[in-house]
Amino acid sequence: MIIFLPRPMRKGRVSIEEALWSRRSRREYGPSPLKLEELGQILWAAQGVSDPELGLRTAPSVDSTYPLELYIAVGNGGLEDASPGVYRYMPIGHSLELHLSGDVIEDLYHACFDQEWVIRAPVVIVIAGWPKKLTRKYGERGLTFMYIEAGHVGQNIYLEAEALGLATVAIGLLDEGGVSRALKLPKGLVPIYLFPLGRKA
Ligand SMILES: Cc1cc2nc3c(=O)[nH]c(=O)nc-3n(C[C@H](O)[C@H](O)[C@H](O)COP(=O)(O)O)c2cc1C
């Protein structure tokens, strides 16, 4: 199943400087579900295509390799017009592809050593990467590149969330095996960074 996301906006109400000033890690979330256009805007900021001709994206990538993937865990009633499950963001086409049905947020919460804010969030974005895509070209340094790239993507998520008046926090303390099992990630794809996302409480 594919969900086509609304076209991302090019101009918001908050300047980049205002977003930088006010950005904070936010661990409390309101109860109402996110809208597809809100999640779509965040995913576009994270990994969306900004130059379709050259295939370039909003976040930089070494030699345009793009080794990262975004998986989105949607809890029960977490996202308008979408059933609970795990979706994969498809940058080309700006859409969500259903990867797994059912709410896995509790499993993610346990894989993050029971950090409360994970289970409180309506939606959790997971940044994962294919190390082999980089190490076969750059050796050990390729692994470092993967984590640097995840940092770029994470900062874009923080700033877009701030600009939209939403709340998020970077989660790096996690058990990789636990996250992989919860999301049923393909072999060789490594979970790096989680971003619970919701409305400000
Ligand atoms: C690499 C990294 C890992 C982090 N992991 C966690 C985490 O597992 N849980 C958490 O609550 N916050 C985590 N944070 C958020 C930091 O605690 C937060 O950025 C810091 O306290 C500064 O606050 P601020 O983001 O509001 O400016 C992480 C931040 C980074 C950069």
PDBQT file of the ligand as one rigid body, heavy atoms in Angstrom, charges set to zero:
ROOT
HETATM    1  C1  LIG A 301      23.756  11.937  19.494  1.00  0.00    +0.000 C 
HETATM    2  C2  LIG A 301      22.628  12.333  20.433  1.00  0.00    +0.000 A 
HETATM    3  C3  LIG A 301      21.966  11.361  21.134  1.00  0.00    +0.000 A 
HETATM    4  C4  LIG A 301      20.916  11.701  21.984  1.00  0.00    +0.000 A 
HETATM    5  N1  LIG A 301      20.226  10.720  22.607  1.00  0.00    +0.000 NA
HETATM    6  C5  LIG A 301      19.204  11.020  23.412  1.00  0.00    +0.000 A 
HETATM    7  C6  LIG A 301      18.446   9.985  24.007  1.00  0.00    +0.000 A 
HETATM    8  O1  LIG A 301      18.679   8.799  23.827  1.00  0.00    +0.000 OA
HETATM    9  N2  LIG A 301      17.397  10.364  24.800  1.00  0.00    +0.000 N 
HETATM   10  C7  LIG A 301      17.067  11.681  25.009  1.00  0.00    +0.000 A 
HETATM   11  O2  LIG A 301      16.100  11.933  25.726  1.00  0.00    +0.000 OA
HETATM   12  N3  LIG A 301      17.760  12.688  24.434  1.00  0.00    +0.000 NA
HETATM   13  C8  LIG A 301      18.824  12.391  23.639  1.00  0.00    +0.000 A 
HETATM   14  N4  LIG A 301      19.499  13.394  23.003  1.00  0.00    +0.000 N 
HETATM   15  C9  LIG A 301      19.075  14.802  23.170  1.00  0.00    +0.000 C 
HETATM   16  C10 LIG A 301      20.007  15.560  24.140  1.00  0.00    +0.000 C 
HETATM   17  O3  LIG A 301      19.785  15.118  25.448  1.00  0.00    +0.000 OA
HETATM   18  C11 LIG A 301      19.754  17.078  23.980  1.00  0.00    +0.000 C 
HETATM   19  O4  LIG A 301      20.089  17.472  22.683  1.00  0.00    +0.000 OA
HETATM   20  C12 LIG A 301      20.558  17.902  24.988  1.00  0.00    +0.000 C 
HETATM   21  O5  LIG A 301      20.091  17.689  26.292  1.00  0.00    +0.000 OA
HETATM   22  C13 LIG A 301      20.525  19.395  24.670  1.00  0.00    +0.000 C 
HETATM   23  O6  LIG A 301      19.181  19.882  24.729  1.00  0.00    +0.000 OA
HETATM   24  P1  LIG A 301      18.465  20.572  23.477  1.00  0.00    +0.000 P 
HETATM   25  O7  LIG A 301      18.460  19.574  22.347  1.00  0.00    +0.000 OA
HETATM   26  O8  LIG A 301      17.069  20.876  23.967  1.00  0.00    +0.000 OA
HETATM   27  O9  LIG A 301      19.222  21.802  23.112  1.00  0.00    +0.000 OA
HETATM   28  C14 LIG A 301      20.556  13.066  22.164  1.00  0.00    +0.000 A 
HETATM   29  C15 LIG A 301      21.228  14.048  21.434  1.00  0.00    +0.000 A 
HETATM   30  C16 LIG A 301      22.238  13.694  20.568  1.00  0.00    +0.000 A 
HETATM   31  C17 LIG A 301      22.932  14.772  19.771  1.00  0.00    +0.000 C 
ENDROOT
TORSDOF 0
